[in-house]
């Protein structure tokens, strides 16, 4: 399974390590970029099981808006510094987390949107905000 990570420049590696730790022992391929435009291009090249957007403020909102139009059926986990949960609801974001995010919160959010073992198939069907 593939996870796409869109995070601010210099934060990509930090979030990639946190995602790998949160999905352990499952192994996911994580493709990272630092711009929504780059992620939109990647969506044309391969399918993703989850889109993780770690962009603050309006940049995150705009990224989520564009990505939801391009990939209406792919689960989105959106992490921001401000409470954009109402916009998350509007754009059918599967989970919204406000920074700072604990490792436990990150793991629970990912688990709720991805199949992680035998119980994961049900979790994928029941993603919630």
C-alpha positions, 0 to 999 in steps of 0.5 A: 500500500502507498501513502502520499505525504504532503508536508512543508519543506524540511518537515517531510522527513520528520513526518515520514518517520512518524508515519512509519512508526505509526504504521509499524509493523505493517510496511507502507511505501511513503511517497513525499512531496512538499507541494499540493501541485507535486502531489496532484501530479503523483496522483496521475502516476500511481494509486494511493491508499491514503493522502496525508496533508500536513500543511498549516492554514490556508495552504492546507485548506487549498491542498485538501480542496484540490486533492478531494476534487482529483481523488474523491475516493482516497482517504485524507488525513489532514493535520493543521495548526488551526481548527479547520475541522468544519472545512474538513467536513465540507471536503469529506476529509476522513480525519482531521488533527490539530497540531501538536499531534501525539504519536497515539493520535497519529496512529489512531487516525491512520488505523481508522483509515487504512487496513492494518491487519485482519480488523483493518478491512472494517476500519477502511470502510468506517473512516470518520472525522 
